Amino acid sequence: MNAPFPLPPLVEDLGLPYRLCPARGRPSALLVLLHGVGANETSLAGLVPLLPEHVTTALVRSPFQMAPGAYSAFTVNFTAAGPVIDPAQAESSRRTLVAVVGQLQARSGIAPARTAIAGFSQGGIMSAGVALTQPDAVAGFAIMSGRILPEIGPLIASAEALARLHGLIIHGDGDDRLPVHFAEQSAALLTRLGVPFADRRYAMAHEITRASALDFVAWLAALLPATAA
């Protein structure tokens, strides 16, 4: 989903680098988009032209550099037993993201109730981590081809606080990086937590297709509709 338009400049005046894509119309909602492991903030820029005109989008870069142009929120090794992560890095990134979301809201003048956080793969993992532990920070979150880290379990907010959130799970039945059972686990956890969510499956691999992108955009438009002038 690379950008079919000139990208705004990279800004490094907050806790994480980001590119701020202004709303094409009157700004009344904020979307924080997070990329997957080994990518960077430009990898989801192709979603921006599909978004409603009132949405300002922050494309945020993860903190740990793996190689030129390649970043991650935490180290992960894919083993026969499943993904093995660096939990200290993941927690550091989660805390930093919570702060950055608040800073972006203050800068844009957009409230938490008008903010969503979403990401692909590791970006989806971090989106869920922020929303489930700090549900007062956002109105909703989307996990695209990702999962929910069991390590955040002790930090998950109360059922009363979580009930105000809305989630979205998007996953490919043919995902060979994070198989679809991770989406099933996420859905089961959100059900137990009482978090309202939508659950979508696609005939796709570890990727974002046009169909899944348009479903994400429709979910966002329903979650954060345009406000009256």
Secondary structure in CASP SS format (residue, H / E / C, confidence):
PFRMAT SS
TARGET T0000
AUTHOR 0000-0000-0000
METHOD secondary structure of the structure
MODEL  1
M C 1.00
N C 1.00
A C 1.00
P C 1.00
F C 1.00
P C 1.00
L C 1.00
P C 1.00
P C 1.00
L C 1.00
V E 1.00
E C 1.00
D C 1.00
L C 1.00
G C 1.00
L C 1.00
P C 1.00
Y E 1.00
R E 1.00
L E 1.00
C E 1.00
P C 1.00
A C 1.00
R C 1.00
G C 1.00
R C 1.00
P C 1.00
S C 1.00
A E 1.00
L E 1.00
L E 1.00
V E 1.00
L E 1.00
L E 1.00
H C 1.00
G C 1.00
V C 1.00
G C 1.00
A E 1.00
N C 1.00
E H 1.00
T H 1.00
S H 1.00
L H 1.00
A H 1.00
G H 1.00
L H 1.00
V H 1.00
P H 1.00
L H 1.00
L C 1.00
P C 1.00
E C 1.00
H C 1.00
V E 1.00
T E 1.00
T E 1.00
A E 1.00
L E 1.00
V E 1.00
R C 1.00
S C 1.00
P C 1.00
F E 1.00
Q E 1.00
M E 1.00
A E 1.00
P C 1.00
G C 1.00
A E 1.00
Y E 1.00
S E 1.00
A C 1.00
F C 1.00
T C 1.00
V E 1.00
N E 1.00
F E 1.00
T E 1.00
A C 1.00
A C 1.00
G E 1.00
P E 1.00
V E 1.00
I E 1.00
D C 1.00
P H 1.00
A H 1.00
Q H 1.00
A H 1.00
E H 1.00
S H 1.00
S H 1.00
R H 1.00
R H 1.00
T H 1.00
L H 1.00
V H 1.00
A H 1.00
V H 1.00
V H 1.00
G H 1.00
Q H 1.00
L H 1.00
Q H 1.00
A H 1.00
R H 1.00
S H 1.00
G C 1.00
I C 1.00
A C 1.00
P H 1.00
A H 1.00
R H 1.00
T E 1.00
A E 1.00
I E 1.00
A E 1.00
G E 1.00
F E 1.00
S C 1.00
Q H 1.00
G H 1.00
G H 1.00
I H 1.00
M H 1.00
S H 1.00
A H 1.00
G H 1.00
V H 1.00
A H 1.00
L H 1.00
T H 1.00
Q C 1.00
P C 1.00
D C 1.00
A C 1.00
V C 1.00
A C 1.00
G E 1.00
F E 1.00
A E 1.00
I E 1.00
M E 1.00
S C 1.00
G C 1.00
R C 1.00
I C 1.00
L C 1.00
P H 1.00
E H 1.00
I H 1.00
G H 1.00
P H 1.00
L H 1.00
I C 1.00
A C 1.00
S C 1.00
A H 1.00
E H 1.00
A H 1.00
L H 1.00
A C 1.00
R C 1.00
L C 1.00
H E 1.00
G E 1.00
L E 1.00
I E 1.00
I E 1.00
H E 1.00
G E 1.00
D C 1.00
G C 1.00
D C 1.00
D C 1.00
R C 1.00
L C 1.00
P C 1.00
V C 1.00
H H 1.00
F H 1.00
A H 1.00
E H 1.00
Q H 1.00
S H 1.00
A H 1.00
A H 1.00
L H 1.00
L H 1.00
T H 1.00
R H 1.00
L H 1.00
G C 1.00
V C 1.00
P C 1.00
F E 1.00
A E 1.00
D E 1.00
R E 1.00
R E 1.00
Y E 1.00
A C 1.00
M C 1.00
A C 1.00
H C 1.00
E C 1.00
I C 1.00
T C 1.00
R H 1.00
A H 1.00
S H 1.00
A H 1.00
L H 1.00
D H 1.00
F H 1.00
V H 1.00
A H 1.00
W H 1.00
L H 1.00
A H 1.00
A H 1.00
L H 1.00
L C 1.00
P C 1.00
A C 1.00
T C 1.00
A C 1.00
A C 1.00
END
